[in-house]
Amino acid sequence: MLVIRMLRIGKKNQPSFKIVVIDKRKPPKSGNFVEEVGFWNPITKEKVLREERIKYWISKGVQLSASVHNLLVSEKILEGKKIPKHKKPKSKKEEKPKEEEISQKEDRSEEEKKEEKPVSKEEESKREAGEVKEEKPEDKKEVQTLDKSLKKE
């Protein structure tokens, strides 16, 4: 399968690109490209594109790399939108939670509490009346630490 893409040439820190038609499986630096259809120097903004040859190869079913596609769209050789080459990661903005989400979270937390300990109706009524104190996890930790200290002595 053939593709039109850029072949980097030029010195270090002075990039320039040949726009070539090449087999997709071959690396562009191999020099075994089918045809050179253009040239682009991003430093001097020089662009030389052979529009007839590019359109010919596109009519034959050659694919375009994202960079070449965007270059051809900006030069108005192709019509359409540019392809986002580098997708931006989703930003982690703190959004105010919606009222529906808050109510759903509250419903979930109530359901989780019910699932934690099966409680009989008698115990529920005693808890509501304030007769039975619920054990807090903090109290359990204190008891465990006291038990360990007594065992050491």
N, C-alpha and C positions, 0 to 999 in steps of 0.2 A: 504494500500500500504506500502510495506516494504522499508526501506532505510538504507544504511550503513553510519553511522556518528560517530562523536567523543563524548565520555562521559568524561567530565572533572572530574578528581579525584586529590587528593593530597592536601597538605597544602596551606595556603595563600602564594602567591609569589613563589610557587614551583609547577607549573602545570605539570600534566602528564595526559595522555588520554588513555582510553580504546576505541578501535574501535569496535563498536557493530552493530548488525543487529536489528532494532527496527521498530515498526509501526510509520509511519510519524506523526500521530496525537498525539502520546504520548510523553511527555517530556523525554529526556534521563536520567534525574536524578531520574526518578520514579523507576528505577531498574528492570522494567519489559521488558527487552530486550530479544530477541529470542536467540541470540548467540553472544558470544564474539569472534571476529575474529582477534584481534590484540591488540597491545599496543604501545604507543609512548611517550617517555619522551623528550621534546624539550631541556631541560637543559643539560642532559647527552648525548643527540643525540642517545639514545637507541631506536631501532625499532624492534618489534617482530610482524611479519605479517604471518598469516597462509594462504599462497598463494592458496592452493587447495580449502579451504573453501570460500575464497573471490571469486574465479573464479566460484565455484559452485553457490553461491548466485547471482552473476551477470548473469549466464546462466538462472537462474529462473526469471530474470526480475527485480531484486532489483535495485533501483536507488542509486547513490552515491552523497554525499554532495560535494561541490566544494573543500573543504579542503582535504577530503579523496581522491578524484579523483586526485588532485595534488600530494598528498603523494604517491599514487600508481604509478603515471607516473614517479615520481622521483626515485622510487625503481624499475622501469622497469617491474612491474607486468602488467600494462596496457600500450598500445601503443597509442600515440596521443599527442596533445598539452595540456598544462596546461590551466585551466580555470581562467581568471582574476577574482579573488575574490573581490578585491576592485578596482573599476574603478576609474581612475584618472579624476578629473574634467578638462574640457577643459581650457587651459591656455588662458589668455586674452593678447595675444601679439599684439602689434601695427604693423600691416602689412601695407606696402605701398599700397595705393589703385591703382588698375589697371587703365590703360587709358580708357578702356571701361566703367568702373564704374564712372569715373569722368565725362565723356561725358554724361552718362545717368543722373547723378545728375544735370548737367547743363540744360539738356533738361527738366527735371522735374521742376526745379526752374522757367524756362521760362514759362512753361505751367501753373504753379501755379500763376504766376504774371498775366497772361492773364485771369485766372479764377477769380481773386480777384475783379477786377473792369472792367465791360464792357466799353470800350472806343470807341467813334465814330472815324471815319477816320479823321474828322476835328481836333479833339483834339490831335490825334496822330501827325498830321502834325504840329500843333502849338508847341507841346512838342519838336519835332525834331528840329524845327526852334529856340527854346529857348524862345518863347513868353510867355508860361504858365509855372509857377513854380509849381512843385508838392509839396503838403503839406507833411511834414515829421511828423511821430508820435511824435517826440520830441516837435515840434512846437505846436501840439495839447495839449500836457501835460502842456506846459507853459501857454497857453491860459486858460486852465481849472483852473490852480492854481491861475491865476490873477483874473478870474471870482469869485472864492471862496473867495479870500481875499477882493474883492470889496463888495461882499454880506455881509461879516461880519461887514464891516464898515458901 
